[in-house]
Amino acid sequence: MVDHSFADLSLAAFYDSLNPWGPGDDFYLGLVIGARSVLDIGCGTGQLLRRARAQGHRGRLMGLDPAAAMLVQARRECGDVEWVLGDTRVRRWDREFDLVVMTGHAFQELVRDEEILVCLRAVRAALGDGGRFVFETRNPGARAWERWTPERVYEITGADGTPVRVWHEVRGDGLAQGLVRFTENFEGDGWTAPRVSHGVLRFLDAETLEGFLTEAGLAVVEQYGDWGRGPLTPAGPEIITVARRA
Ligand SMILES: C[S@@+](CC[C@H](N)C(=O)[O-])C[C@H]1O[C@@H](n2cnc3c(N)ncnc32)[C@H](O)[C@@H]1O
């Protein structure tokens, strides 16, 4: 599932229904439960940290996201986490976290080289001794955007109990210069017109990704191609990376 309705309060309310808990969340939850302090960059509605708190995590949990509408959802569900509005430029963390994560393909929201490097340098500064940065990005070899077509309609239920249909549409020719541009479309019974949210995601191959990590002073420790911790493969769905300070 691809989702890009972060900026709009009423559309952000659909996020958790559109992105139910999955194997990726289980993968991260295990890591979060085992870490004393966790920074979740691009935390969205905060599903991961909320679940960790509910399961008894007692340490420091911080969720960072530049979309106020997403943090409204997070705060509504759980006040017992530090929810911070902004991106990695809003604060400088100094070796404070055992674990930094970027989940739900939040890393692909970083579109320009400079954005990626600013984020990775902030992550490096935030990691305590032995700390790990764990995140995933969709493998461009799997060509996920080819399945983001209007024929695939997801039906969810709005707050008033009425059905809402959601579909995606890629703009242009798919992957162009490492980017995929798309729309996310919402249509509800009785709405005068569908509501459309625009998104851009960057797709990096493993080699280019490693180049960015190295430039930011981070080193790859482990890499997986799927949530079962299988190896990277040319057309596997994910590039899941565990990195630490170089
Ligand atoms: C697909 S959502 C993932 C949310 C959450 N991590 C999850 O797994 O459900 C991507 C999130 O990244 C956030 N985001 C966009 N640009 C960002 C940036 N430059 N730095 C950090 N987060 C960003 C969006 O606001 C959005 O909440």
The ligand as a MOL file (V3000), in Angstrom:
LIG
                    3D

  0  0  0     0  0            999 V3000
M  V30 BEGIN CTAB
M  V30 COUNTS 27 29 0 0 0
M  V30 BEGIN ATOM
M  V30 1 C 4.0640 6.4320 4.6280 0
M  V30 2 S 4.1160 7.4120 6.0670 0 CHG=1
M  V30 3 C 4.7950 6.2920 7.2520 0
M  V30 4 C 4.3220 6.5900 8.6240 0
M  V30 5 C 4.7550 5.5810 9.7000 0
M  V30 6 N 6.1920 5.5110 9.8010 0
M  V30 7 C 4.1630 4.2220 9.4460 0
M  V30 8 O 4.9090 3.2590 9.2620 0
M  V30 9 O 2.9360 4.1260 9.4550 0 CHG=-1
M  V30 10 C 5.4750 8.5090 5.7700 0
M  V30 11 C 5.6190 9.6100 6.8070 0
M  V30 12 O 6.8220 10.3350 6.5390 0
M  V30 13 C 6.5850 11.6890 6.8480 0
M  V30 14 N 7.5900 12.5480 6.2070 0
M  V30 15 C 7.5030 13.2170 5.0230 0
M  V30 16 N 8.6200 13.9320 4.8080 0
M  V30 17 C 9.4500 13.6950 5.8590 0
M  V30 18 C 10.7400 14.1680 6.2290 0
M  V30 19 N 11.4310 14.9950 5.4440 0
M  V30 20 N 11.2630 13.7520 7.4070 0
M  V30 21 C 10.5810 12.9070 8.1980 0
M  V30 22 N 9.3480 12.4290 7.9000 0
M  V30 23 C 8.7910 12.8240 6.7490 0
M  V30 24 C 5.1680 11.9340 6.3820 0
M  V30 25 O 4.5930 13.0820 6.9890 0
M  V30 26 C 4.4900 10.6360 6.7910 0
M  V30 27 O 3.8730 10.7110 8.0490 0
M  V30 END ATOM
M  V30 BEGIN BOND
M  V30 1 1 1 2
M  V30 2 1 2 3
M  V30 3 1 2 10
M  V30 4 1 3 4
M  V30 5 1 4 5
M  V30 6 1 5 6
M  V30 7 1 5 7
M  V30 8 2 7 8
M  V30 9 1 7 9
M  V30 10 1 10 11
M  V30 11 1 11 12
M  V30 12 1 11 26
M  V30 13 1 12 13
M  V30 14 1 13 14
M  V30 15 1 13 24
M  V30 16 1 14 15
M  V30 17 1 14 23
M  V30 18 2 15 16
M  V30 19 1 16 17
M  V30 20 1 17 18
M  V30 21 2 17 23
M  V30 22 1 18 19
M  V30 23 2 18 20
M  V30 24 1 20 21
M  V30 25 2 21 22
M  V30 26 1 22 23
M  V30 27 1 24 25
M  V30 28 1 24 26
M  V30 29 1 26 27
M  V30 END BOND
M  V30 END CTAB
M  END
